[in-house]
Amino acid sequence: MEINKHISIAKKEFKQAIVDNKRLIFLIFSLYVISAVFAWVFHSQLLDLLNPYLGEIKAELSREFTMDPALELFINNETAGLTTYFSSVFFGIMAFVSVIVNGITIGIVGGKIVSADPFHMGLMFIALIVPHGIFEIPAMIFESTAGVLLFLFIWRFFKTIDTTRNDISSFKLRAKNSWKLNKVYLKQSVVLMVFSCVLLIIAAIIEGHVTEYVGMWVDSFFN
């Protein structure tokens, strides 16, 4: 019963965070989609620009796992997510950079692969991306949203204190009042980060232990 109660509270907090920040989430998701579509269309030109770095990128992608694939994937993705989250305290810039870079990356990869054989490779791309992507992409969106909310909390917290500096009350009291007014941003930021972590765990398990077999199954129809 106690576990169900906590789950119910968590679901309620998550839904409220989504409702309160739906415009921000939509904006970040839109940036991701626009970046992916742009990179997909102009993948050849972008590959030419990135040519000096392709060797390093290919080496990173082809390296062998040193531990359980799902665990390593989760650690890498969560590390990137936490970096985005905490770096976003600087005006939320890193949150937007993250979704744009990820959108461009998936767009370039998709455009390059599918252009070789639209039907076969198109199905392979879907098979290799969609199973874990339906969890990983929302996780990235929520991480970036959480990062912006973290910035908003810090900015509004100090701004509220500053706007009441002529008040005769002490700094401690003004800080307490500002906390009450703005703590919702921090709470929702943490809620979205925790939920994105759960999504990344699911995505990592699928990518590490399921995606390969889905790809092999789809590819078997063409052999």
Kinemage of the C-alpha trace (Angstrom):
@kinemage 1
@onewidth
@group {chain A} dominant
@subgroup {mainchain}
@vectorlist {calphas} color= white
{ca met a 1} P 0.000 0.000 0.000
{ca glu a 2} L 2.818 2.386 0.886
{ca ile a 3} L 4.538 1.757 -2.452
{ca asn a 4} L 1.298 2.371 -4.348
{ca lys a 5} L 0.888 5.635 -2.471
{ca his a 6} L 4.359 6.817 -3.478
{ca ile a 7} L 3.781 5.760 -7.082
{ca ser a 8} L 0.494 7.647 -7.126
{ca ile a 9} L 2.174 10.796 -5.778
{ca ala a 10} L 4.994 10.472 -8.319
{ca lys a 11} L 2.525 10.126 -11.193
{ca lys a 12} L 0.594 13.150 -9.983
{ca glu a 13} L 3.740 15.276 -9.699
{ca phe a 14} L 4.920 14.203 -13.143
{ca lys a 15} L 1.573 14.970 -14.787
{ca gln a 16} L 1.502 18.383 -13.120
{ca ala a 17} L 5.036 19.123 -14.317
{ca ile a 18} L 4.009 18.226 -17.875
{ca val a 19} L 0.863 20.384 -17.737
{ca asp a 20} L 2.630 23.394 -16.223
{ca asn a 21} L 5.488 23.279 -18.724
{ca lys a 22} L 3.774 21.982 -21.857
{ca arg a 23} L 4.764 25.038 -23.911
{ca leu a 24} L 8.416 24.696 -22.959
{ca ile a 25} L 8.340 20.968 -23.680
{ca phe a 26} L 6.707 21.618 -27.054
{ca leu a 27} L 9.325 24.270 -27.895
{ca ile a 28} L 12.212 21.944 -27.064
{ca phe a 29} L 10.614 19.046 -28.938
{ca ser a 30} L 10.040 21.312 -31.949
{ca leu a 31} L 13.701 22.332 -31.958
{ca tyr a 32} L 14.661 18.662 -31.952
{ca val a 33} L 12.353 17.804 -34.861
{ca ile a 34} L 13.367 20.850 -36.912
{ca ser a 35} L 17.065 20.093 -36.352
{ca ala a 36} L 16.579 16.436 -37.321
{ca val a 37} L 14.617 17.266 -40.486
{ca phe a 38} L 17.126 19.937 -41.511
{ca ala a 39} L 20.065 17.577 -40.993
{ca trp a 40} L 18.244 14.763 -42.813
{ca val a 41} L 17.674 16.947 -45.876
{ca phe a 42} L 21.180 18.423 -45.898
{ca his a 43} L 23.078 15.409 -44.547
{ca ser a 44} L 25.573 15.381 -47.434
{ca gln a 45} L 26.592 19.001 -46.887
{ca leu a 46} L 26.807 18.536 -43.146
{ca leu a 47} L 28.925 15.399 -43.560
{ca asp a 48} L 31.367 17.405 -45.667
{ca leu a 49} L 31.629 19.973 -42.882
{ca leu a 50} L 32.130 17.283 -40.244
{ca asn a 51} L 34.567 15.255 -42.348
{ca pro a 52} L 37.645 16.200 -40.233
{ca tyr a 53} L 35.921 14.751 -37.143
{ca leu a 54} L 34.330 11.643 -38.666
{ca gly a 55} L 37.293 9.425 -37.804
{ca glu a 56} L 36.957 10.178 -34.102
{ca ile a 57} L 33.180 9.780 -34.219
{ca lys a 58} L 33.388 6.396 -35.996
{ca ala a 59} L 36.026 5.194 -33.535
{ca glu a 60} L 33.784 6.130 -30.622
{ca leu a 61} L 30.744 4.424 -32.133
{ca ser a 62} L 32.638 1.240 -33.007
{ca arg a 63} L 34.425 0.784 -29.675
{ca glu a 64} L 33.632 -2.403 -27.776
{ca phe a 65} L 31.711 -2.370 -24.523
{ca thr a 66} L 33.812 -2.981 -21.419
{ca met a 67} L 30.803 -3.927 -19.288
{ca asp a 68} L 27.186 -4.931 -19.748
{ca pro a 69} L 25.990 -3.003 -22.846
{ca ala a 70} L 22.807 -1.768 -21.167
{ca leu a 71} L 24.707 -0.534 -18.124
{ca glu a 72} L 27.346 1.243 -20.189
{ca leu a 73} L 24.742 2.829 -22.437
{ca phe a 74} L 22.814 4.038 -19.416
{ca ile a 75} L 25.927 5.477 -17.763
{ca asn a 76} L 26.919 7.309 -20.963
{ca asn a 77} L 23.433 8.684 -21.592
{ca glu a 78} L 22.809 9.636 -17.978
{ca thr a 79} L 26.202 11.331 -17.732
{ca ala a 80} L 25.361 13.370 -20.820
{ca gly a 81} L 21.931 14.155 -19.366
{ca leu a 82} L 23.317 15.318 -16.029
{ca thr a 83} L 25.926 17.423 -17.826
{ca thr a 84} L 23.166 19.096 -19.833
{ca tyr a 85} L 21.077 19.559 -16.700
{ca phe a 86} L 23.671 21.236 -14.518
{ca ser a 87} L 25.238 23.199 -17.391
{ca ser a 88} L 21.829 24.707 -18.102
{ca val a 89} L 22.148 26.931 -15.022
{ca phe a 90} L 23.858 29.322 -17.453
{ca phe a 91} L 20.683 30.795 -18.956
{ca gly a 92} L 19.433 27.382 -20.103
{ca ile a 93} L 21.674 27.554 -23.166
{ca met a 94} L 23.031 24.017 -22.860
{ca ala a 95} L 19.511 22.568 -22.769
{ca phe a 96} L 18.756 23.996 -26.209
{ca val a 97} L 22.191 23.146 -27.589
{ca ser a 98} L 21.715 19.525 -26.494
{ca val a 99} L 18.425 18.970 -28.338
{ca ile a 100} L 19.722 20.711 -31.472
{ca val a 101} L 22.922 18.646 -31.545
{ca asn a 102} L 21.005 15.407 -30.915
{ca gly a 103} L 18.490 16.315 -33.600
{ca ile a 104} L 21.251 17.056 -36.104
{ca thr a 105} L 23.015 13.804 -35.238
{ca ile a 106} L 19.984 11.586 -35.775
{ca gly a 107} L 19.129 13.530 -38.937
{ca ile a 108} L 22.580 13.066 -40.463
{ca val a 109} L 22.707 9.362 -39.600
{ca gly a 110} L 19.174 8.746 -40.846
{ca gly a 111} L 19.661 10.719 -44.037
{ca lys a 112} L 22.939 8.992 -44.861
{ca ile a 113} L 21.682 5.462 -44.179
{ca val a 114} L 18.287 5.760 -45.849
{ca ser a 115} L 19.639 7.494 -48.956
{ca ala a 116} L 21.617 4.338 -49.807
{ca asp a 117} L 18.485 2.167 -50.052
{ca pro a 118} L 15.269 3.957 -48.991
{ca phe a 119} L 13.156 0.842 -48.462
{ca his a 120} L 15.594 -1.680 -46.982
{ca met a 121} L 17.722 0.772 -45.019
{ca gly a 122} L 14.658 2.809 -44.096
{ca leu a 123} L 13.177 -0.221 -42.369
{ca met a 124} L 16.536 -1.025 -40.774
{ca phe a 125} L 16.819 2.530 -39.467
{ca ile a 126} L 13.369 2.264 -37.909
{ca ala a 127} L 14.179 -1.146 -36.427
{ca leu a 128} L 17.436 0.064 -34.885
{ca ile a 129} L 16.221 3.427 -33.618
{ca val a 130} L 12.533 3.257 -32.738
{ca pro a 131} L 12.536 0.485 -30.055
{ca his a 132} L 14.810 2.416 -27.682
{ca gly a 133} L 14.240 5.838 -29.230
{ca ile a 134} L 10.630 6.020 -28.025
{ca phe a 135} L 12.093 6.133 -24.518
{ca glu a 136} L 15.446 7.833 -25.088
{ca ile a 137} L 14.175 10.820 -27.063
{ca pro a 138} L 11.488 11.805 -24.511
{ca ala a 139} L 14.129 11.376 -21.788
{ca met a 140} L 16.365 13.851 -23.588
{ca ile a 141} L 13.454 16.290 -24.010
{ca phe a 142} L 12.612 16.072 -20.306
{ca glu a 143} L 16.285 16.483 -19.326
{ca ser a 144} L 16.546 19.668 -21.343
{ca thr a 145} L 13.237 20.949 -19.960
{ca ala a 146} L 14.476 20.182 -16.449
{ca gly a 147} L 17.654 22.123 -17.183
{ca val a 148} L 15.695 25.202 -18.243
{ca leu a 149} L 13.520 24.926 -15.137
{ca leu a 150} L 16.643 24.742 -12.974
{ca phe a 151} L 17.861 27.981 -14.537
{ca leu a 152} L 14.429 29.591 -14.079
{ca phe a 153} L 14.379 28.610 -10.423
{ca ile a 154} L 17.793 30.160 -9.736
{ca trp a 155} L 17.051 33.265 -11.772
{ca arg a 156} L 13.589 33.879 -10.295
{ca phe a 157} L 14.792 33.059 -6.762
{ca phe a 158} L 17.422 35.800 -6.769
{ca lys a 159} L 15.269 38.171 -8.807
{ca thr a 160} L 12.450 37.931 -6.255
{ca ile a 161} L 14.875 38.641 -3.426
{ca asp a 162} L 16.300 41.605 -5.322
{ca thr a 163} L 12.892 43.137 -6.069
{ca thr a 164} L 12.094 43.123 -2.360
{ca arg a 165} L 15.469 44.491 -1.206
{ca asn a 166} L 13.840 47.732 -0.042
{ca asp a 167} L 11.660 45.740 2.304
{ca ile a 168} L 12.576 46.218 5.947
{ca ser a 169} L 12.562 42.440 6.485
{ca ser a 170} L 15.865 40.639 6.760
{ca phe a 171} L 17.603 38.883 3.876
{ca lys a 172} L 16.847 35.536 5.502
{ca leu a 173} L 13.119 36.264 5.548
{ca arg a 174} L 13.158 37.556 1.972
{ca ala a 175} L 15.015 34.429 0.860
{ca lys a 176} L 12.449 32.273 2.638
{ca asn a 177} L 9.585 34.059 0.897
{ca ser a 178} L 11.346 33.777 -2.461
{ca trp a 179} L 11.834 30.049 -1.879
{ca lys a 180} L 8.117 29.604 -1.241
{ca leu a 181} L 7.260 31.469 -4.423
{ca asn a 182} L 9.721 29.708 -6.717
{ca lys a 183} L 10.374 26.247 -5.282
{ca val a 184} L 7.868 24.750 -7.726
{ca tyr a 185} L 10.400 25.272 -10.544
{ca leu a 186} L 13.049 23.287 -8.683
{ca lys a 187} L 10.606 20.564 -7.696
{ca gln a 188} L 9.342 20.077 -11.230
{ca ser a 189} L 12.909 20.196 -12.524
{ca val a 190} L 13.880 17.315 -10.245
{ca val a 191} L 10.692 15.378 -11.062
{ca leu a 192} L 11.403 15.542 -14.797
{ca met a 193} L 15.039 14.530 -14.279
{ca val a 194} L 14.051 11.503 -12.194
{ca phe a 195} L 11.474 10.434 -14.764
{ca ser a 196} L 13.985 10.876 -17.603
{ca cys a 197} L 16.369 8.639 -15.656
{ca val a 198} L 13.720 5.913 -15.552
{ca leu a 199} L 13.173 6.262 -19.301
{ca leu a 200} L 16.921 6.023 -19.936
{ca ile a 201} L 17.112 2.790 -17.943
{ca ile a 202} L 14.386 1.271 -20.124
{ca ala a 203} L 16.008 2.632 -23.304
{ca ala a 204} L 19.413 1.243 -22.326
{ca ile a 205} L 18.018 -2.240 -21.656
{ca ile a 206} L 16.271 -2.268 -25.023
{ca glu a 207} L 19.236 -0.859 -26.951
{ca gly a 208} L 21.724 -3.099 -25.185
{ca his a 209} L 19.821 -6.387 -25.343
{ca val a 210} L 16.912 -6.123 -27.792
{ca thr a 211} L 17.641 -3.685 -30.644
{ca glu a 212} L 20.278 -5.887 -32.286
{ca tyr a 213} L 17.880 -8.813 -32.564
{ca val a 214} L 15.114 -6.620 -33.943
{ca gly a 215} L 17.533 -5.360 -36.589
{ca met a 216} L 18.627 -8.910 -37.464
{ca trp a 217} L 14.989 -10.007 -37.739
{ca val a 218} L 14.115 -7.157 -40.115
{ca asp a 219} L 17.287 -7.703 -42.139
{ca ser a 220} L 16.463 -11.424 -42.516
{ca phe a 221} L 13.583 -10.528 -44.843
{ca phe a 222} L 16.066 -9.126 -47.343
{ca asn a 223} L 18.504 -12.050 -47.325
